[in-house]
Amino acid sequence: GQAHACNFRYLIHRFYIMGAGARVFLLALHLVIGCESTDACEDHASSLTCRKSLLQKAFQVTEAEGRKLTTTAAKKGGPKLILVSGGEGCGTTMVTQILSEASNVLGIPTDWTVDELSTQAQEKYSSSILSHFVTARQDPFDSLWKDASRSYILKAVDERESETKAENFAKAVEYLNYSLQQARQVDTFVYHRSMPFGTRDKTPFLEDLPALAKQLGNGGSAHLVLVIRSQPASWLSHASPDDYMAFLKRVEQLVAGNFSVNGLSVSVLSYEQLLCDPTSALTDVASELGLDLASLLESPQLKHSDSTVHRHDDDEAYQAKLVKFTEQWESVRHMYPTYDEFQHSHADLCNESA
């Protein structure tokens, strides 16, 4: 038994240090053949359960690897994986960049670039890390979070094909772990994806976050920062009210506490308050995430917040569209009472302090 255990640990270690292509091929082969012949899966009720078990074993970080990945993080309870999300156009990019200013946080670029951060924050990104990152449409989450049947956003049911899901999940684990290995002083990732992102069949599968965090080392944790913004302004940013209400319903459920995921903590942040009073907006979030508030407040994005607030004041075309979208929102806002109340109450704080 001990010899088998040693052989298994050795095989897993060899598997872990393989390249991505070799891993994916062996994983797919193991999932197909292993669920038919592996003794460990004889008592499983279904092949799907078996595949999940095999996947967990295949991507388990060995003890030695785990110690290397979490030298810094172990002192703080393990690595953190933060997803910044919300409706389209709500400001998730800006919030991600602000959180990336903390010394222990590595922001994963999507529609933004590292040179948009402060000089000090840029120092966390070695050449190996920068070359590792790919464009938003090529990173593993773009494939992992494809809700082709839209069953997840409409019914909270995950209908992703199991083998494809396993393959994409493995790629996401490697994508994160490589960066954690290279960035020695970092114990937290921040990544953003709105609901939806790219196309209407892509949205974050929130249940993936705790599972991914566990693969980052011993005791990894997952957090969701949900950004709330005036809905008419969000639609005017780069969103659209067309075929959008299912995603807005999910945001409403999250704010109201009617949708939760085991192992995923949630912080809610007001975009309007962030611009008018960043200290108040970020104090609770920084505390909940264990981040240095002073570093966040030094973000270049906040230094231009006043111009951001007023950049459309003299844009007649923008103001005309804003009136149209405001009327449209007034007709449906009663369907999203908690979301609407949160947005208005925090916007009112800005008006009071003006």
Phi, psi and chi 1 to 4 in degrees:
 res  aa     phi    psi   chi1   chi2   chi3   chi4
   1 GLY       -  -42.7      -      -      -      -
   2 GLN   -64.9  -38.6 -174.8  175.8    1.3      -
   3 ALA   -63.8  -41.9      -      -      -      -
   4 HIS   -62.2  -40.5  -75.0  -60.1      -      -
   5 ALA   -63.3  -42.2      -      -      -      -
   6 CYS   -64.2  -42.9  -68.8      -      -      -
   7 ASN   -62.0  -39.7  -71.4  -23.7      -      -
   8 PHE   -64.4  -43.9 -179.8   74.0      -      -
   9 ARG   -63.7  -38.4  -75.3 -165.0  -65.0  -90.1
  10 TYR   -64.5  -44.0  173.5   77.4      -      -
  11 LEU   -63.1  -42.3  -71.3  172.6      -      -
  12 ILE   -63.3  -41.6  -68.3  -60.1      -      -
  13 HIS   -61.5  -44.6  176.2   68.1      -      -
  14 ARG   -62.7  -39.7  -64.7  -59.2  -58.1  168.1
  15 PHE   -61.7  -41.3 -178.0   85.8      -      -
  16 TYR   -66.0  -34.9 -172.3   80.7      -      -
  17 ILE   -89.0    0.6   62.7  175.9      -      -
  18 MET   -67.8  164.3  -74.9  179.7  178.7      -
  19 GLY   -70.0  165.0      -      -      -      -
  20 ALA   -60.9  -42.7      -      -      -      -
  21 GLY   -62.9  -43.3      -      -      -      -
  22 ALA   -65.5  -39.9      -      -      -      -
  23 ARG   -60.5  -48.9  -79.3 -164.3 -152.8  175.9
  24 VAL   -61.8  -42.1  169.4      -      -      -
  25 PHE   -63.0  -48.4  172.9   78.5      -      -
  26 LEU   -65.5  -36.9  -71.8 -179.8      -      -
  27 LEU   -63.7  -46.0  177.8   61.7      -      -
  28 ALA   -61.7  -42.3      -      -      -      -
  29 LEU   -62.9  -42.1 -176.0   64.6      -      -
  30 HIS   -67.6  -37.3 -165.0   50.9      -      -
  31 LEU   -66.9  -35.6  -72.7  173.0      -      -
  32 VAL   -76.7  -47.5  172.4      -      -      -
  33 ILE   -85.1  -41.8  -61.5  174.5      -      -
  34 GLY   -61.1  -35.6      -      -      -      -
  35 CYS   -72.5  -10.9  -72.4      -      -      -
  36 GLU   -97.7  -25.7  -60.6  -61.2  -31.9      -
  37 SER  -127.1   -9.5   59.5      -      -      -
  38 THR   -79.6  129.3  -55.2      -      -      -
  39 ASP   -60.5  -34.3  -67.9  -19.6      -      -
  40 ALA   -62.0  -18.2      -      -      -      -
  41 CYS  -109.7   10.0  -68.9      -      -      -
  42 GLU   -62.3  -32.2  -75.6  178.9   -6.3      -
  43 ASP   -94.5    3.4  -62.6  -31.6      -      -
  44 HIS   -73.7  143.5  -78.5  -88.2      -      -
  45 ALA   -73.7  -24.5      -      -      -      -
  46 SER  -149.7  160.4   67.3      -      -      -
  47 SER   -66.5  -28.2   60.9      -      -      -
  48 LEU   -65.6  -44.3  176.3   59.5      -      -
  49 THR   -61.7  -40.9  -55.9      -      -      -
  50 CYS   -60.1  -45.9  174.9      -      -      -
  51 ARG   -61.6  -39.3  -74.7  168.2 -179.7  152.6
  52 LYS   -63.2  -40.1  -71.3 -179.5  178.9  178.0
  53 SER   -64.6  -44.8  176.1      -      -      -
  54 LEU   -65.1  -39.9  -69.6  171.7      -      -
  55 LEU   -62.5  -42.8  177.3   66.0      -      -
  56 GLN   -60.1  -43.1 -176.2  177.6    8.9      -
  57 LYS   -66.7  -42.8  -70.2  178.3 -178.9  178.3
  58 ALA   -62.9  -32.1      -      -      -      -
  59 PHE  -112.5   19.6  -76.1   89.5      -      -
  60 GLN   -71.1  130.2  179.7 -178.8   -3.4      -
  61 VAL   -77.8  129.6 -179.9      -      -      -
  62 THR   -65.5  163.5   64.7      -      -      -
  63 GLU   -60.2  -42.7  -67.7 -179.1    5.8      -
  64 ALA   -64.7  -42.7      -      -      -      -
  65 GLU   -65.8  -40.8 -167.4   73.5    6.0      -
  66 GLY   -61.3  -39.9      -      -      -      -
  67 ARG   -64.8  -38.2  -76.9 -165.0  -64.1  -88.5
  68 LYS   -67.0  -37.4 -178.5  170.0   67.7  173.6
  69 LEU   -74.0  -26.3  -67.8  175.8      -      -
  70 THR  -121.1   29.2   57.7      -      -      -
  71 THR   -55.5  -47.2  -59.6      -      -      -
  72 THR   -78.6  -42.9  -57.6      -      -      -
  73 ALA   -68.0  -28.0      -      -      -      -
  74 ALA   -59.4  -30.9      -      -      -      -
  75 LYS   -70.7  -18.4  -60.6  177.8 -178.2  178.7
  76 LYS  -116.1   15.3  -60.0 -177.8 -179.8 -179.7
  77 GLY    92.8   13.0      -      -      -      -
  78 GLY   105.4  163.4      -      -      -      -
  79 PRO   -64.5  157.7  -16.8   30.1      -      -
  80 LYS  -121.1  143.1  -66.6 -174.7 -179.5   71.0
  81 LEU  -119.1  115.3  174.8   60.1      -      -
  82 ILE  -109.9  126.1  -58.0  170.3      -      -
  83 LEU  -106.7  126.1  174.7   69.9      -      -
  84 VAL   -97.5  122.1  180.0      -      -      -
  85 SER  -144.8 -179.9 -168.2      -      -      -
  86 GLY   152.7 -171.3      -      -      -      -
  87 GLY   -68.7  161.9      -      -      -      -
  88 GLU   -56.3  139.8  -74.8  179.6  -55.7      -
  89 GLY    73.8   15.8      -      -      -      -
  90 CYS   -91.1   -5.1   68.3      -      -      -
  91 GLY   105.6   22.3      -      -      -      -
  92 THR   -65.2  -32.7   58.7      -      -      -
  93 THR   -62.5  -48.6  -59.6      -      -      -
  94 MET   -61.0  -44.5  178.4 -178.4 -178.8      -
  95 VAL   -64.2  -40.2  172.8      -      -      -
  96 THR   -61.5  -42.6  -60.4      -      -      -
  97 GLN   -64.8  -39.2  -68.7  172.8  -48.8      -
  98 ILE   -64.3  -45.6  -68.3  171.3      -      -
  99 LEU   -65.2  -27.7  -62.6 -178.8      -      -
 100 SER   -69.7  -10.1  -61.3      -      -      -
 101 GLU   -74.7  -21.7  -69.2  -64.7  -35.0      -
 102 ALA   -62.8  142.3      -      -      -      -
 103 SER   -64.7  -25.9   61.1      -      -      -
 104 ASN   -99.4    8.2   62.5  -46.8      -      -
 105 VAL  -111.8  133.1  175.1      -      -      -
 106 LEU  -112.9  112.2 -166.6   74.0      -      -
 107 GLY   -79.9  134.9      -      -      -      -
 108 ILE   -93.9  113.9  -59.4  176.9      -      -
 109 PRO   -64.9  143.0  -18.3   31.5      -      -
 110 THR  -130.2  -84.0   48.5      -      -      -
 111 ASP   -99.1   20.4   58.1  -11.5      -      -
 112 TRP  -135.6  166.3   57.9  -82.6      -      -
 113 THR  -122.3  156.3   56.7      -      -      -
 114 VAL   -62.6  -32.5  171.6      -      -      -
 115 ASP   -70.2   -2.3   59.1   11.9      -      -
 116 GLU   -85.0   -9.7  -64.8  172.3   35.2      -
 117 LEU   -85.1  172.4  -57.1  177.2      -      -
 118 SER   -66.8  159.8   67.6      -      -      -
 119 THR   -57.8  -40.3  -58.2      -      -      -
 120 GLN   -64.9  -41.8 -175.0  172.6   -0.5      -
 121 ALA   -67.0  -33.6      -      -      -      -
 122 GLN   -64.7  -25.0  -68.7  179.2   41.6      -
 123 GLU   -65.2  -17.9  -66.8  174.5   -3.2      -
 124 LYS   -73.6  -16.4  -66.5  176.9  -70.7 -172.8
 125 TYR   -98.5   99.6  -65.6   81.9      -      -
 126 SER   -72.9  167.8   64.5      -      -      -
 127 SER   -63.0  -34.0   57.8      -      -      -
 128 SER   -67.8  -36.4   59.2      -      -      -
 129 ILE   -69.4  -45.3  -67.7  175.9      -      -
 130 LEU   -61.4  -38.3  -69.8  174.0      -      -
 131 SER   -73.6  -21.0   62.3      -      -      -
 132 HIS   -76.4  -35.2  174.6   64.0      -      -
 133 PHE   -69.2  143.9  -71.2  140.4      -      -
 134 VAL  -121.1  174.2  -64.8      -      -      -
 135 THR   -68.2  161.3   62.7      -      -      -
 136 ALA   -58.0  -34.6      -      -      -      -
 137 ARG   -82.9   -2.0  -64.2  -64.9  174.1 -102.7
 138 GLN  -114.1  -10.5  -65.8  177.0  -35.1      -
 139 ASP   -74.7  160.3   79.4   17.8      -      -
 140 PRO   -64.7  -23.0   19.6  -31.3      -      -
 141 PHE   -71.7  -25.2  -63.6   94.4      -      -
 142 ASP   -62.9  -34.9 -168.3   69.3      -      -
 143 SER   -88.1  -38.5  -60.6      -      -      -
 144 LEU   -62.2  -36.7  178.4   62.3      -      -
 145 TRP  -103.1   37.0  -72.5  -18.0      -      -
 146 LYS   -90.6  116.8 -174.1  172.9  178.8   61.2
 147 ASP  -102.1   70.6 -173.8   20.8      -      -
 148 ALA   -56.3  -42.0      -      -      -      -
 149 SER   -86.6   -7.8   66.6      -      -      -
 150 ARG    61.4   19.7  -59.8 -167.7   66.3 -168.3
 151 SER   -70.5  -28.4   60.5      -      -      -
 152 TYR   -71.3  -49.1 -178.7   71.7      -      -
 153 ILE   -73.0  -29.0 -164.7   60.3      -      -
 154 LEU   -86.9  -37.2  -66.6  174.3      -      -
 155 LYS  -129.0    4.1  -59.2  176.9  -67.9 -175.4
 156 ALA    59.7   33.4      -      -      -      -
 157 VAL  -114.5  127.0  175.2      -      -      -
 158 ASP   -87.9  108.6 -175.0   -8.7      -      -
 159 GLU  -111.4   21.2  -68.0 -176.2   -8.7      -
 160 ARG   -65.8  140.9  -69.5  174.4  -67.7  179.9
 161 GLU   -63.7  130.4 -163.5  -82.6  -37.5      -
 162 SER   -61.2  -43.4   57.8      -      -      -
 163 GLU   -70.5  -39.3  -68.8 -177.1   19.8      -
 164 THR   -65.3  -42.3  -58.0      -      -      -
 165 LYS   -59.9  -45.1  174.2 -175.9  173.8  180.0
 166 ALA   -61.3  -42.3      -      -      -      -
 167 GLU   -64.2  -46.1  179.2 -179.7  -35.5      -
 168 ASN   -69.5  -35.0  -69.9  -33.6      -      -
 169 PHE   -63.3  -43.3 -175.9   90.9      -      -
 170 ALA   -61.0  -41.1      -      -      -      -
 171 LYS   -64.1  -39.4  -69.2  178.3  179.8  178.0
 172 ALA   -65.4  -40.6      -      -      -      -
 173 VAL   -59.7  -48.0  168.6      -      -      -
 174 GLU   -64.4  -39.5 -177.2  174.6   44.5      -
 175 TYR   -58.3  -43.7 -166.9   63.8      -      -
 176 LEU   -75.2  -45.0  -64.9  173.1      -      -
 177 ASN   -65.3  -35.1  -93.3  -29.8      -      -
 178 TYR   -62.2  -43.6  178.2   85.1      -      -
 179 SER   -65.2  -37.5  -59.1      -      -      -
 180 LEU   -66.2  -35.9 -168.4   59.2      -      -
 181 GLN   -65.7  -40.5  -73.6  177.4  -53.2      -
 182 GLN   -78.7  -31.4  -61.5  -60.1  -45.8      -
 183 ALA   -98.5   89.9      -      -      -      -
 184 ARG   -66.7  -29.0  -63.0  -63.1 -178.2 -176.0
 185 GLN   -95.8    9.2  -58.8  -56.0  -47.9      -
 186 VAL  -106.7  134.8  166.3      -      -      -
 187 ASP  -127.8    7.2   61.5   18.9      -      -
 188 THR  -140.1  133.3  -60.7      -      -      -
 189 PHE  -105.8  144.6  -72.5  112.9      -      -
 190 VAL  -129.0  132.6   59.5      -      -      -
 191 TYR  -140.7  148.1 -178.2   74.9      -      -
 192 HIS  -128.4  141.3   84.6   95.9      -      -
 193 ARG  -152.5  127.3  -84.1  -71.1 -179.1 -107.7
 194 SER   -83.9  174.8   59.8      -      -      -
 195 MET  -115.8  101.6  -54.3  178.1 -164.6      -
 196 PRO   -85.7 -178.7   35.4  -37.1      -      -
 197 PHE  -133.3  146.8   66.6   90.9      -      -
 198 GLY    71.6  -80.2      -      -      -      -
 199 THR  -130.0  171.6   54.8      -      -      -
 200 ARG   -72.0   -4.4  -72.9  -62.5 -167.3  -97.6
 201 ASP  -107.6   19.9   61.1   -7.7      -      -
 202 LYS  -128.1  127.4  -66.1  178.8 -178.2  178.7
 203 THR  -157.5  150.2 -168.2      -      -      -
 204 PRO   -63.0  129.5  -23.0   34.4      -      -
 205 PHE   -87.1  100.2  -78.3   69.3      -      -
 206 LEU   -62.5  -29.0  -59.2 -179.3      -      -
 207 GLU   -65.3  -20.6  -70.9   79.6    1.6      -
 208 ASP   -69.8  -26.3  -73.3  -12.5      -      -
 209 LEU   -63.4  -51.0  -63.7  172.7      -      -
 210 PRO   -61.8  -36.5  -22.8   34.5      -      -
 211 ALA   -64.5  -41.5      -      -      -      -
 212 LEU   -65.9  -42.8  -73.5  165.0      -      -
 213 ALA   -60.6  -36.8      -      -      -      -
 214 LYS   -63.5  -25.7  -71.6  178.3 -178.4  177.9
 215 GLN   -83.2   -3.7  -59.5  -60.6  -32.9      -
 216 LEU   -87.4    0.4  -62.7 -178.0      -      -
 217 GLY   139.3 -171.3      -      -      -      -
 218 ASN   -72.4  116.8  -60.2  -37.5      -      -
 219 GLY    76.8   29.3      -      -      -      -
 220 GLY   -62.7  148.0      -      -      -      -
 221 SER  -126.2  156.9   58.1      -      -      -
 222 ALA  -122.3  141.9      -      -      -      -
 223 HIS  -139.5  142.9  -54.5  -98.4      -      -
 224 LEU  -115.2  124.7  171.5   66.9      -      -
 225 VAL  -104.5  112.7  175.7      -      -      -
 226 LEU   -98.7  119.3 -167.1   66.5      -      -
 227 VAL   -97.6  128.7 -174.3      -      -      -
 228 ILE  -114.2  130.5  -55.6  -62.5      -      -
 229 ARG  -136.9  156.4 -177.1 -175.8 -174.4 -175.6
 230 SER   -48.5  125.2  163.5      -      -      -
 231 GLN   -64.8  -42.4 -164.9   53.2   54.7      -
 232 PRO   -58.3  -40.0  -27.8   37.4      -      -
 233 ALA   -67.5  -37.2      -      -      -      -
 234 SER   -62.8  -44.9  -66.6      -      -      -
 235 TRP   -61.1  -33.9  -76.9  -25.7      -      -
 236 LEU   -77.1  -20.8  -92.7  170.2      -      -
 237 SER   -66.7  -73.9  176.9      -      -      -
 238 HIS  -155.2   28.3   59.7  -87.2      -      -
 239 ALA  -109.9 -168.5      -      -      -      -
 240 SER  -160.2  140.6  167.2      -      -      -
 241 PRO   -72.7  -11.3   26.3  -34.4      -      -
 242 ASP   -67.5  125.7  -61.0  -27.5      -      -
 243 ASP    53.6   43.0 -165.3   22.8      -      -
 244 TYR  -115.9  -20.0 -178.7   74.3      -      -
 245 MET   -66.3  -27.3  -62.4  -49.4  174.9      -
 246 ALA   -63.0  -36.3      -      -      -      -
 247 PHE   -73.5  -38.7  -57.9   96.4      -      -
 248 LEU   -65.1  -34.1 -166.8   55.4      -      -
 249 LYS   -62.5  -40.4  179.9 -179.5  178.4 -178.5
 250 ARG   -63.6  -41.6  177.1   60.2   48.9   80.3
 251 VAL   -62.3  -43.1  176.4      -      -      -
 252 GLU   -58.5  -43.6  165.2   69.9   18.2      -
 253 GLN   -62.3  -39.3  -68.3  170.8  -27.1      -
 254 LEU   -68.2  -44.3  -74.8  162.7      -      -
 255 VAL   -65.3  -38.9  178.9      -      -      -
 256 ALA   -79.3   -9.5      -      -      -      -
 257 GLY    80.1   19.1      -      -      -      -
 258 ASN   -95.5    0.2  -63.1  -32.9      -      -
 259 PHE  -138.1  121.1 -175.5   96.7      -      -
 260 SER  -140.6  159.8   60.8      -      -      -
 261 VAL  -128.9  129.2  173.6      -      -      -
 262 ASN   -58.2  129.7  -70.9  -25.8      -      -
 263 GLY    84.4    6.2      -      -      -      -
 264 LEU  -121.2  115.0  179.6   65.7      -      -
 265 SER   -89.8  153.3   59.8      -      -      -
 266 VAL  -128.6  132.1 -179.4      -      -      -
 267 SER  -118.8  141.4  -57.5      -      -      -
 268 VAL  -114.3  132.7 -173.8      -      -      -
 269 LEU  -129.4  134.4  178.9   65.1      -      -
 270 SER   -89.9  124.4  164.3      -      -      -
 271 TYR   -65.4  -43.2  177.3   82.5      -      -
 272 GLU   -63.0  -44.4  -77.8   79.3   16.0      -
 273 GLN   -66.8  -34.4 -172.1 -177.8   29.5      -
 274 LEU   -59.0  -37.6 -179.9   63.0      -      -
 275 LEU   -77.9  -37.8  -67.4  179.4      -      -
 276 CYS   -90.9  -28.9   76.8      -      -      -
 277 ASP  -147.8   72.6 -173.7    2.8      -      -
 278 PRO   -61.1  -31.9   17.6  -30.1      -      -
 279 THR   -62.2  -48.6  -60.2      -      -      -
 280 SER   -65.4  -39.6  -63.6      -      -      -
 281 ALA   -66.4  -35.9      -      -      -      -
 282 LEU   -97.6  -13.0  -69.5  169.7      -      -
 283 THR   -58.1  -52.1  -64.6      -      -      -
 284 ASP   -66.7  -41.5  -73.0  -14.4      -      -
 285 VAL   -62.7  -44.5  172.3      -      -      -
 286 ALA   -61.6  -40.5      -      -      -      -
 287 SER   -65.7  -44.4  176.0      -      -      -
 288 GLU   -65.1  -31.3  -68.8  161.0    2.5      -
 289 LEU   -97.4   -5.4  -61.4  176.5      -      -
 290 GLY    71.3   37.3      -      -      -      -
 291 LEU  -109.6  155.2  -54.9 -178.2      -      -
 292 ASP   -78.6  112.9  176.4   47.7      -      -
 293 LEU   -61.1  -40.9  176.6   61.7      -      -
 294 ALA   -59.0  -38.5      -      -      -      -
 295 SER   -65.6  -40.0  -62.4      -      -      -
 296 LEU   -64.4  -38.8  -53.5 -172.9      -      -
 297 LEU   -71.0  -14.1  -65.4  174.6      -      -
 298 GLU   -87.9    4.6  -70.6  -60.5  -46.5      -
 299 SER   -59.3  135.6  168.4      -      -      -
 300 PRO   -57.8  -30.0  -24.4   34.5      -      -
 301 GLN   -63.9  -32.7  -77.6   66.5   39.5      -
 302 LEU   -80.8  -22.1  -69.3  175.8      -      -
 303 LYS   -68.2  -19.4  -65.1 -175.7 -176.3  -58.8
 304 HIS  -112.5   21.2  -53.6  -67.9      -      -
 305 SER   -64.7  -34.1   59.5      -      -      -
 306 ASP   -65.6  -41.8 -171.8   64.2      -      -
 307 SER   -68.2  -30.7   61.1      -      -      -
 308 THR   -64.9  -42.0  -59.6      -      -      -
 309 VAL   -63.0  -39.1  171.5      -      -      -
 310 HIS  -107.7   12.7  -60.6  -71.1      -      -
 311 ARG   -68.9  -18.5   61.6 -178.4  171.2  179.5
 312 HIS  -109.0   10.7  -64.8  -62.4      -      -
 313 ASP   -58.9  -36.4  -73.2   -2.2      -      -
 314 ASP  -104.4   13.3  -61.8  -35.5      -      -
 315 ASP   -94.5  101.4 -173.2  -24.8      -      -
 316 GLU   -65.1  -39.9  -67.2 -176.2    2.9      -
 317 ALA   -63.1  -42.4      -      -      -      -
 318 TYR   -62.4  -46.0  179.1   93.9      -      -
 319 GLN   -64.3  -35.4  -65.4  -60.3  -35.5      -
 320 ALA   -66.5  -42.1      -      -      -      -
 321 LYS   -66.9  -34.6  -69.4 -179.9 -179.9  178.0
 322 LEU   -63.1  -40.3 -177.6   60.9      -      -
 323 VAL   -61.8  -43.8  170.0      -      -      -
 324 LYS   -62.1  -46.8  174.6 -174.9  175.0 -178.4
 325 PHE   -70.1  -31.6  -78.4  138.7      -      -
 326 THR   -65.1  -41.9  -60.8      -      -      -
 327 GLU   -63.2  -40.4  -67.5  174.0  -11.1      -
 328 GLN   -65.4  -40.2 -170.8  166.3   -8.4      -
 329 TRP   -67.7  -37.8  174.7 -118.8      -      -
 330 GLU   -59.0  -30.2  -72.9  -64.0  -37.2      -
 331 SER   -78.3  -14.7   67.3      -      -      -
 332 VAL  -125.8   -5.5  -61.9      -      -      -
 333 ARG   -61.5  -26.3   56.1 -177.5  -75.5 -166.2
 334 HIS   -64.5  -17.4   65.3  -80.2      -      -
 335 MET   -80.7  -12.2  -60.0  168.9   60.2      -
 336 TYR  -132.1   61.5  -44.7   97.4      -      -
 337 PRO   -64.8  -40.2   23.6  -34.1      -      -
 338 THR   -70.8  -43.9  -46.7      -      -      -
 339 TYR   -57.9  -48.8  170.3   96.8      -      -
 340 ASP   -64.1  -41.4 -170.9   58.5      -      -
 341 GLU   -65.9  -42.1  171.7   58.5   26.8      -
 342 PHE   -61.5  -46.7 -178.7   92.4      -      -
 343 GLN   -62.7  -47.3 -169.8  -82.1  -43.4      -
 344 HIS   -67.8  -41.3  -84.6  -73.5      -      -
 345 SER   -64.0  -38.0   62.8      -      -      -
 346 HIS   -78.0  -32.7  -73.9   77.0      -      -
 347 ALA   -66.3  -36.0      -      -      -      -
 348 ASP   -64.6  -33.7  -72.0  -16.7      -      -
 349 LEU   -60.6  -37.0  -68.2  174.7      -      -
 350 CYS   -66.3  -42.2  -67.8      -      -      -
 351 ASN   -64.3  -35.9  -64.8  -29.3      -      -
 352 GLU   -69.5  -32.7  -69.0  172.1    5.0      -
 353 SER   -88.2   -7.2   61.8      -      -      -
 354 ALA   -71.3      -      -      -      -      -
